Amino acid sequence: MKYLCLIYYNEAERDAIPADEWDSLMREGFAHGDELRDRGVFLGGNALQPVRTAVTIRRKRGERSFTDGPFAETKEQLAGYILIEAPGLEAAKEIAFELPPARVGTLEVRPVWEREDLAARRVTAEERQGSHA
């Protein structure tokens, strides 16, 4: 199953990391990515540019709106992602825990729905409410 590892950093804290430490972390991250690729686990990933480069787009009732910056103001910002293959959530968590960015920020691990399964896996509001009863 595919899992998306979303990497969150506090950009100010990340930018305060001394250059030599940051370079070391990046080299380690690239080497770890190569190792995961060799194991057939790494499917892709990229770093994202700072939130100041983001634009949030909304489309409601035919109206378009564009806002500079991310959707929500938070202490940590989405900094990148890594797509992995793992047999289950526990294995995906272990892979994510080993990722060097986990030492600097927060990683969110989320299963990916394959396109062909997306409609079949949709959970309606009624089904969600029924599961809480």
N, C-alpha and C positions, 0 to 999 in steps of 0.2 A: 504494500500500500504506500502511496505517496503522502509525505508530510511536508508542510511548509513551516520552516523555522523563521519566525519574524524576529528581527534583531532590533532592540530599542536601546538607545543611549540618551543620556542627558548631554546634549551637544556642547554645552559650556564645560562640563566636566571632561568630556572626551577631548575637547580642544586644549584643555589644560594639561593633558598628559605630555610629559617631556618628549621631544622628538625621538630620542634614542629608544625610549620605552615603546613609543608608538611604532617605530620602524621594526622593532623586535616582534611586537605583537602581530604586525602585518605579515612579516616573514613566516612566523609560526602559523598564522592562519592560512596562508597560501600553501605551505607544506602540508598542513592538516587536510586542506581541501584536496590536494593531490592524492593523499593517502586514502581519503574517502572515495575518490574517483576510482582509484585502483581496486578498491573493495567492491565497487559497483553500487555504492550507496549514494554518492553525490550526483544529483541530476542537473543542477544548475544553481546559480545565485549571482547576486550583484549587490554592491553597495549603492546607497541612494545619496544624492547630493543633499545639502542642508535644507531644512524646512523653509528657509527664506526663499528658496527657488520653487517651492510648491505652489500649486493653484488648486483650489477646491472648486469643483463644478457641481451645480445643482440644476435640476430641470424639473419644475413642478408646474402643472397645469399649462404647459406650453411655454412657460417663461424660463429663460436661461439666466443663470447668475454665475459669476466667476468671482472668487474671493482669493486674494493673495494669502498664502500660508496653508497650514494643514487644517483638516476638518475640526479638530478639537485641540485646545491648548492643554498640554500635559507637561509633567515634569520631564518625561522622557519622550523622545521622538523616534519614529520609525526610521532606522538607519540603513536597513538592507534586509535581504532575505536569502535563505538557502533552501533549496528543494532537495529532499532526500527520499530514498526508498528504504522502508523498514517493514519487517513482518507484522509489527503491531505497535501500539502506542508506547508500551514499556521500552521496547528497543529504540523507538524514535527518541524518547526522552533521554536515554543513555547516550545516543549519538549527539544530541543537542547539548547535553551537559559537557561533553568533551570539546565543544567548539570554543576556540579562544575568545570570541566576543562575549561569551557567557561570563567571563571574569570582569568585564568592563560594564556591561549593561544587563538587560533582561532579555530572555528569549521566550517567545510564545511558540508553542508547537501545536499545529492544527492539522488534522487530516484533510486531504484534498479530495473533493468529489470529482470523479472522472466525468467528462462531458456526457457520455452516454447514460450514466447513472443519475445525473443531477435531477431530472424530473421525477424519477422513481423514488428518490431519497428525500424529496421535499417534505417538510413537516409543517402542517397547517397550524394556525393559531388554536383551532379547536383541539387538535391532537396534543399540542403542548399543554393546554389547560387540562385535558383529560388525564395527562400523566402526573399532574400535581394533585389530583383529587384523592 
